[in-house]
Amino acid sequence: MVIHKAAAALAALILIFAALSPAAARDRNLILLNVGHSDIDDFDEPTVEGNIEYAWNRTVFGNDSWFSGIGPAVGLTVTGKGGVFGYAALYGDFFIGDSFVIRPEGGMGAFTRGAGKDLGGTFEIHGSLTVALIFANEARLGVTFSHISNGGVYDSSPALDSILLNYSFPIGPIF
């Protein structure tokens, strides 16, 4: 039920931002919003997860056609069980024509579990893969698979894997 309410709230945000987002080029900063099922390894106890991320358009090693280059992003993830993960990451957008994008991302940050899964410690590594449709106004709608773990830094190395609905929209520079 919580997941349905979160999905309805995201759908409302998508409609609002799709109507308000100006036409933009591929070189705009992005706000990414994600909501979905946290800890997909535990379907017996469903938990919602939300995420917001800011991705800068300043990239290196890119080209003007199919690859954006490697760029920085910062984000905050919150789970329904009170887990919080703040992170910095690097991403790269791989464009398939003008309509689709595949976005791998990797980074690191600090995690506190709340009442949720113990990931072994505070330092965690983050990886995600998003596949999205690009609209005419450069907004994006897709699916994200997200993985948070300590990468074996601690004695125990469980993971928090999530599947999320993604909506991204271009904005002007904030910083």
C-alpha positions in Angstrom: 0.0 0.0 0.0 2.8 2.4 0.8 4.5 1.6 -2.5 1.2 2.4 -4.3 1.0 5.7 -2.6 4.6 6.5 -3.4 4.1 5.5 -7.0 1.0 7.8 -7.3 3.0 10.7 -5.8 5.8 10.1 -8.3 3.3 10.0 -11.1 1.9 13.3 -10.0 5.4 14.8 -9.9 6.1 13.4 -13.4 3.0 15.1 -14.8 3.9 18.4 -13.1 7.5 18.4 -14.2 6.7 17.2 -17.7 4.4 20.2 -18.1 6.9 22.7 -16.7 10.2 21.4 -18.0 11.5 23.6 -20.8 12.9 22.2 -24.0 16.5 21.5 -23.3 19.6 20.0 -24.9 21.6 17.0 -23.7 24.1 19.3 -22.0 21.7 20.4 -19.2 22.1 19.5 -15.5 19.6 16.8 -14.3 17.4 16.2 -11.3 16.7 12.5 -10.9 13.8 11.2 -8.8 13.5 7.5 -8.0 10.9 5.6 -6.1 10.3 1.9 -5.8 10.9 -1.4 -3.9 13.9 -1.4 -1.5 15.8 -4.6 -0.7 14.3 -6.8 -3.5 15.9 -9.8 -1.9 13.2 -9.6 0.8 9.9 -9.6 -0.9 8.2 -11.0 2.2 8.6 -7.6 3.9 8.2 -4.9 1.1 9.8 -1.5 1.8 9.6 1.6 -0.2 12.7 3.6 -1.2 13.0 7.1 -2.5 16.0 8.9 -4.0 16.8 12.3 -5.3 20.0 13.1 -7.2 21.6 16.1 -8.9 23.8 15.4 -11.9 26.1 18.0 -13.4 26.4 18.3 -17.1 30.2 18.9 -16.9 31.7 15.8 -18.3 35.0 14.5 -19.7 35.8 12.0 -22.4 32.4 12.4 -24.1 31.4 12.9 -27.7 28.6 14.8 -29.4 26.6 11.8 -30.4 26.2 8.6 -28.4 28.2 9.1 -25.2 27.8 12.0 -22.7 31.1 11.5 -21.1 31.8 10.9 -17.4 30.2 13.4 -15.0 29.7 14.0 -11.3 26.5 13.5 -9.3 25.4 13.7 -5.6 22.4 12.0 -4.1 20.3 11.1 -1.1 18.5 7.8 -0.7 15.9 7.1 2.1 14.2 3.8 2.8 10.8 3.1 4.4 12.7 1.6 7.4 14.6 4.8 8.1 17.8 3.9 6.2 19.6 6.9 4.8 22.5 6.9 2.3 24.2 10.1 1.1 26.6 9.7 -1.8 28.8 11.2 -4.5 29.1 9.3 -7.8 30.3 9.3 -11.4 27.9 8.6 -14.3 27.9 8.2 -18.1 24.9 8.5 -20.4 24.9 6.2 -23.5 22.3 7.4 -26.0 20.5 5.1 -28.3 19.2 7.5 -31.0 17.3 10.5 -29.6 14.8 8.4 -27.6 16.6 6.1 -25.2 19.5 6.4 -22.7 21.4 3.8 -20.7 23.0 5.3 -17.6 25.5 3.4 -15.5 26.6 5.1 -12.3 29.0 4.3 -9.4 30.1 6.0 -6.3 30.5 5.9 -2.5 29.0 7.4 0.5 27.8 7.1 4.1 24.9 4.9 5.2 22.9 4.6 8.4 20.4 1.7 8.6 17.6 3.0 10.7 15.4 0.0 11.4 16.5 -1.7 8.2 19.2 -4.0 7.0 22.7 -3.8 8.5 25.2 -3.3 5.7 28.2 -3.8 7.9 29.2 -0.2 8.5 28.9 3.4 7.5 31.1 3.4 4.4 29.2 2.0 1.4 29.7 1.7 -2.3 26.8 2.5 -4.7 26.2 1.3 -8.2 23.1 1.7 -10.5 21.9 1.1 -14.0 19.1 3.1 -15.5 17.3 2.5 -18.8 15.0 5.4 -19.8 12.9 6.9 -22.6 13.8 10.5 -23.5 10.9 12.9 -24.2 11.0 15.9 -26.5 11.6 18.3 -23.6 14.6 16.0 -22.5 12.8 14.7 -19.5 13.3 11.0 -18.9 11.2 8.1 -17.6 12.7 4.7 -16.9 13.7 1.9 -14.6 16.7 1.9 -12.3 18.4 -1.1 -10.6 20.4 0.1 -7.6 22.9 -1.7 -5.4 24.4 -0.5 -2.1 27.0 -2.6 -0.3 30.3 -2.2 1.5 32.2 -4.1 -1.2 33.9 -6.4 1.3 35.4 -3.6 3.4 33.8 -5.0 6.6 33.6 -8.6 7.9 30.0 -8.9 6.7 29.0 -7.6 3.2 25.2 -7.8 2.7 23.6 -5.7 -0.1 20.6 -3.5 -0.4 19.3 -4.1 -4.0 16.4 -2.0 -5.2 14.2 -1.7 -8.4 13.0 1.9 -8.9 10.8 3.9 -11.2 12.9 6.9 -12.5 11.9 10.3 -13.6 14.6 12.9 -14.6 14.3 16.4 -15.8 16.8 19.0 -17.0 17.4 22.2 -15.1 19.8 25.2 -15.2 22.9 25.3 -13.0 22.3 25.3 -9.2 26.0 25.4 -8.2 
